[in-house]
Amino acid sequence: MSALVKSSIARKWIMALSGLFLVVFLTQHFVINITSVIAPDTFNEWSHFMGYNPLVQFIAQPILIGGLIVHFVMGIALEIKNNKARPIKYSKYSGNANSTWVSRNMIITGLVVLAFLGLHMYDFWVHEMTVKYIDFAPENPTRYLPELKEKFVSPVRVGLYVISFILLAMHLWHGFNSSFQSMGAKAVNKGEGLRKATYAWSVIIPAGFIFIALYHHFTH
C-alpha cells in the first residue's frame, strides 16, 4: 500500500473519529440543555454535576474540545488542499448544476461553527472555571438556570446562535452526505436506515438548540 493511500485512509479515519466527538458533544449538550425547558430542576442538577465532577471537567471535556478542534482544523485544511488540487475550476456557476452552496463553502461554515463553539465555551465553560477557581464563589446548585436565561436576553446573541446553528445544520448535512458518498453506493444502500437517521439528527439537534435559545429569550 502506497504512502499516499495510507495518508488518505488515515485522514478519513481522523476526520471520522473527530466527527464523532462533534456528535457526542452536541448530543450531550442538547440533552442537558433541553431540560432547562421541560425540567428546570433536572437542568440545575445535571449542570451542577457536569460543573463539579473532575472527570468531566478535566478529562472528558478537554478530550471533546480537542477532538472538535482537530475536526474543524483538519477539515478546513483538507478543503483548501482539495480546492488547490482541483485542475478545472467551474467556468460558470449555474445554481446546483455544479454543486450546492454548502459544498462550495464548507470552509466558511466550518469557520463560523468553530467561532461559535469558541463563544459557547467562553460563555459556559470559561465562566464555570472563573466562578469556581478565580472568584471562589460559594457552591450554588441552583444558579445554572438563571445564568442560562441571562445569556439569551440579548436579541443580538440569540440571533448569532440561530444563524450559527442553521449553518451547523447545513455543515452536518453535507458532512454526512460526503461520508456516505465516500463509503460507496453499496455500503449506503445497506446502511439506508443509518443514513436517514444521521440526516434527521443533523436537522433535529440544531433546530432543538435554536428552540432553546428562542424559548429563553421570549420567556425571560
C-alpha positions as CSV (number, residue, x, y, z in Angstrom):
1,M,0.0,0.0,0.0
2,S,1.5,3.3,-1.1
3,A,2.2,6.2,1.3
4,L,-0.4,8.3,-0.5
5,V,-3.2,5.8,0.1
6,K,-2.2,5.3,3.7
7,S,-2.2,9.0,4.2
8,S,-5.7,9.3,2.6
9,I,-7.0,6.5,4.8
10,A,-5.5,8.0,7.9
11,R,-7.1,11.4,7.2
12,K,-10.5,9.7,6.7
13,W,-10.2,7.9,10.0
14,I,-9.1,11.0,11.8
15,M,-12.0,13.0,10.3
16,A,-14.5,10.3,11.1
17,L,-13.2,9.9,14.7
18,S,-13.1,13.7,15.3
19,G,-16.5,14.0,13.7
20,L,-17.8,11.5,16.3
21,F,-16.5,13.9,19.0
22,L,-18.8,16.6,17.5
23,V,-21.7,14.2,17.5
24,V,-21.1,13.3,21.2
25,F,-20.6,17.0,22.2
26,L,-23.7,18.2,20.5
27,T,-25.9,15.4,21.7
28,Q,-24.7,15.6,25.3
29,H,-25.2,19.4,25.4
30,F,-28.6,19.2,23.8
31,V,-29.9,16.5,26.2
32,I,-28.8,18.7,29.1
33,N,-30.0,22.0,27.7
34,I,-33.4,20.8,26.7
35,T,-34.2,20.0,30.3
36,S,-33.9,23.8,31.0
37,V,-37.2,24.0,29.2
38,I,-39.0,20.8,30.3
39,A,-37.5,20.1,33.7
40,P,-35.6,23.1,35.2
41,D,-34.7,21.3,38.4
42,T,-33.1,18.5,36.4
43,F,-31.2,21.0,34.4
44,N,-29.7,22.5,37.6
45,E,-28.8,19.0,38.9
46,W,-27.2,17.9,35.7
47,S,-25.3,21.1,35.2
48,H,-24.1,21.1,38.7
49,F,-22.8,17.5,38.2
50,M,-21.1,18.5,35.0
51,G,-19.6,21.5,36.5
52,Y,-18.2,19.9,39.7
53,N,-17.2,16.4,38.5
54,P,-13.4,16.4,38.0
55,L,-13.6,13.6,35.4
56,V,-15.9,15.6,33.3
57,Q,-14.2,18.9,33.7
58,F,-10.5,17.9,33.4
59,I,-10.7,14.7,31.2
60,A,-13.9,14.3,29.2
61,Q,-14.4,17.9,28.2
62,P,-10.8,18.7,27.2
63,I,-10.8,15.5,25.1
64,L,-14.1,16.5,23.4
65,I,-12.9,20.0,22.8
66,G,-9.6,18.8,21.4
67,G,-11.5,16.4,19.1
68,L,-13.7,19.3,17.9
69,I,-10.7,21.5,17.1
70,V,-8.9,18.7,15.2
71,H,-12.1,18.0,13.2
72,F,-12.6,21.6,12.1
73,V,-8.9,22.5,11.6
74,M,-8.3,19.3,9.5
75,G,-11.5,19.7,7.6
76,I,-10.6,23.3,6.6
77,A,-7.1,22.3,5.7
78,L,-8.3,19.4,3.5
79,E,-10.9,21.7,1.8
80,I,-8.2,24.2,1.0
81,K,-5.9,21.4,-0.3
82,N,-8.7,20.0,-2.5
83,N,-9.6,23.4,-3.9
84,K,-5.9,23.9,-4.9
85,A,-5.7,20.4,-6.4
86,R,-8.8,20.8,-8.5
87,P,-7.5,21.1,-12.1
88,I,-10.5,22.7,-13.6
89,K,-12.4,25.5,-12.0
90,Y,-16.1,25.9,-12.7
91,S,-16.3,28.2,-15.8
92,K,-19.7,29.3,-15.0
93,Y,-21.9,28.9,-11.9
94,S,-25.4,27.6,-12.8
95,G,-27.1,27.0,-9.5
96,N,-26.9,23.5,-8.2
97,A,-25.8,22.1,-11.6
98,N,-22.2,22.2,-10.5
99,S,-22.5,22.0,-6.7
100,T,-24.5,23.2,-3.7
101,W,-23.7,26.4,-1.9
102,V,-22.8,24.4,1.2
103,S,-20.3,22.1,-0.6
104,R,-18.6,25.2,-2.1
105,N,-18.4,27.0,1.3
106,M,-17.6,24.3,3.8
107,I,-14.6,26.4,4.9
108,I,-16.9,29.3,5.7
109,T,-19.5,27.3,7.5
110,G,-16.7,25.4,9.4
111,L,-15.1,28.7,10.5
112,V,-18.4,30.1,11.6
113,V,-19.3,27.0,13.6
114,L,-15.8,26.9,15.1
115,A,-16.1,30.5,16.1
116,F,-19.5,29.8,17.6
117,L,-18.2,26.9,19.6
118,G,-15.5,29.2,20.9
119,L,-18.1,31.7,22.0
120,H,-20.2,28.9,23.6
121,M,-17.2,27.6,25.5
122,Y,-16.4,31.1,26.7
123,D,-20.0,31.7,27.8
124,F,-20.3,28.5,29.8
125,W,-17.0,26.6,30.4
126,V,-14.8,29.6,30.9
127,H,-17.5,31.1,33.1
128,E,-17.6,27.9,35.2
129,M,-13.9,27.9,35.7
130,T,-13.9,31.6,36.6
131,V,-16.7,31.2,39.2
132,K,-15.0,28.2,40.9
133,Y,-11.3,28.9,40.6
134,I,-10.9,32.6,40.3
135,D,-13.8,34.1,42.1
136,F,-14.0,31.2,44.6
137,A,-17.8,31.7,44.8
138,P,-19.7,29.5,47.2
139,E,-21.2,26.4,45.6
140,N,-24.8,27.1,44.4
141,P,-26.5,24.2,42.7
142,T,-29.5,26.4,41.6
143,R,-27.5,29.1,39.8
144,Y,-27.4,27.4,36.4
145,L,-30.8,28.1,35.0
146,P,-30.8,31.9,35.8
147,E,-27.3,32.1,34.2
148,L,-28.5,30.3,31.1
149,K,-31.5,32.6,30.8
150,E,-29.3,35.6,31.2
151,K,-27.3,34.6,28.2
152,F,-30.4,34.8,25.9
153,V,-31.6,38.2,27.0
154,S,-29.8,40.0,24.2
155,P,-31.5,39.6,20.8
156,V,-28.1,40.0,19.1
157,R,-26.7,37.0,20.9
158,V,-29.8,35.0,20.2
159,G,-29.6,36.0,16.5
160,L,-26.0,34.8,16.4
161,Y,-27.0,31.5,18.0
162,V,-29.8,31.0,15.4
163,I,-27.5,31.8,12.4
164,S,-24.7,29.6,13.8
165,F,-27.0,26.6,14.3
166,I,-28.5,27.0,10.8
167,L,-25.0,26.9,9.3
168,L,-24.1,24.0,11.6
169,A,-27.1,22.0,10.3
170,M,-26.0,22.7,6.7
171,H,-22.4,21.7,7.6
172,L,-23.5,18.5,9.3
173,W,-25.9,17.5,6.4
174,H,-23.2,18.0,3.8
175,G,-20.6,16.3,6.0
176,F,-22.8,13.2,6.5
177,N,-23.6,13.2,2.8
178,S,-19.9,13.3,1.9
179,S,-19.1,10.5,4.3
180,F,-21.8,8.2,2.8
181,Q,-20.5,9.0,-0.7
182,S,-17.0,8.0,0.2
183,M,-18.4,4.7,1.5
184,G,-19.8,3.9,-1.9
185,A,-23.3,3.1,-3.2
186,K,-23.3,-0.5,-2.0
187,A,-22.5,0.5,1.6
188,V,-25.0,3.3,1.5
189,N,-27.8,1.0,0.4
190,K,-27.1,-1.4,3.2
191,G,-27.0,1.5,5.7
192,E,-30.1,3.3,4.4
193,G,-31.6,3.4,7.9
194,L,-28.4,4.8,9.4
195,R,-28.2,7.4,6.6
196,K,-31.7,8.7,7.2
197,A,-31.1,8.8,11.0
198,T,-27.9,10.9,10.6
199,Y,-29.7,13.3,8.2
200,A,-32.5,13.6,10.7
201,W,-30.1,14.2,13.6
202,S,-28.3,16.9,11.6
203,V,-31.5,18.8,11.4
204,I,-33.2,18.0,14.7
205,I,-30.3,18.8,17.1
206,P,-29.5,22.3,15.6
207,A,-33.3,23.0,15.5
208,G,-33.6,22.0,19.1
209,F,-30.8,24.4,20.1
210,I,-32.5,27.2,18.2
211,F,-35.7,26.4,20.0
212,I,-34.0,26.5,23.4
213,A,-32.4,29.9,22.7
214,L,-35.7,31.4,21.4
215,Y,-37.7,29.9,24.3
216,H,-35.5,31.5,27.0
217,H,-35.3,34.8,25.1
218,F,-39.1,35.2,24.9
219,T,-39.8,33.8,28.4
220,H,-37.1,35.7,30.3
